[in-house]
Amino acid sequence: MSPLPTSREVSHAALLQVLRQVGPTTRAELERTTGLGRKIVSERVQELMALGLVSEGELARSTGGRMPRTVGLQADRGLLGVAQMNLHQTTVALTELDGTVLVREQLALGAAAGPEAVCDGIATTLRGLLESSGQTSERLWAVGVGVLAPVDRDLGHVAPGHLFEGTALAGWDGYPVRQRLADALERPVWVDNEVNLMALGELRSGQARGVDDVVLVKLGPSIGGGLVLGGRLQHGAAAAGEIGHLAVPGEEPRPCWCGGRGCLSTFASTAALLDEARAEGVPLPAPAQDPQPADDEDAVRALVAAAADGHPGAVRVLTRAGERTGAVLAGVVTLLNPALVLLSGTLVAEGDVVVDAVRAAVDARAMRVATESLSLTVSPLSDTAGLVGAAAMAADGLFGPRALAVWLDDGAPHRDRAALQAAAAADR
């Protein structure tokens, strides 16, 4: 059982949460935002400064009297290791505690390579990034990872019971991602679905900041979604947001690896679109016998470029993809009534055809009251959002009140990983 936090740790957590969300601010504003008294705020800020987690900054505008000095999170106090996995590649990075990406590396190694290879690649790459940037392993405080599957967050492994055999995700069912990486790196590890972390990254640092209800849809080799409702990322039991496995209305019931039929992924995934494009005579790079990450990406970019140049087959393929995505998304919009829908992926980042078709389909099919104040746009952070979200997830784990009770007096979260992970789970 995780230790119960004292009032000291509760107030520390409250102050750190505000500083992480709003940035440097004054002690008076911390009093107002947290509801803590002046003496408590002053004492706790001094304690956090002594631990190196908070530092004083610039002078703020006076409201009558001396100009107050701001305090802010000392984001370089520790480093977070983060990784975002796709089907054929994984991006690994080091960030500061506020999610600022310092250095990154892209591995030509993704979920299709299998869990052992990917986890070993992430661990090796993080060690290499620490060494190449002149950092010691002690500077690494925690790790956050986005995987290409639903996740049991309490255990940190891929949620079991999925029909992955015979797919590119063979071997991932129930795989203990957290345990493998925690053993390799000797640090606490948090794991979530990679599109969930993209949504969290947008919520904390991107277009969705300050928006309570958001749907993010990623189009690519697989299709996934992240849901933010009431300002909180939603997980359901494990697999909330799997928009790629909702059926496209009015289309043929193509069988999907998930066991369903007519899923959006069978119509709008990268592989499906490239097959359609070649059948339409769109000039694309020839598919390799053993595809590498660049093969699919190069072909997708060629498809988008051909549509921009007016190739009728390319326009038809991308328009159909947008219409099918919009037909599914319209039901989500009607059901959840989000204020913001963000689209992500190469298909939408480098051309307007898909976005325009999605928008038209949502407007035509969703309940009008649900679209009157809806903003539907392309994610400005794109894949970087997943790295920012992974850092936010790891920092959330470190800075909850029960988690702080485990490690704060030590100055760094290196001593008892198991107790810290259990405390962080209790903080959620």
Helices and strands as residue ranges (DSSP letters): H 7-22, H 27-34, H 38-50, E 54-59, E 69-73, G 75-77, E 79-85, E 90-96, E 101-107, G 111-113, H 115-132, G 137-139, E 140-147, E 151-152, E 157-158, H 177-185, E 189-193, H 194-205, E 214-218, E 224-229, E 232-234, G 243-245, H 265-268, H 270-279, H 293-308, H 312-336, E 340-344, H 346-349, H 353-365, H 368-371, E 375-378, H 384-399, H 401-407, G 408-410, H 417-427
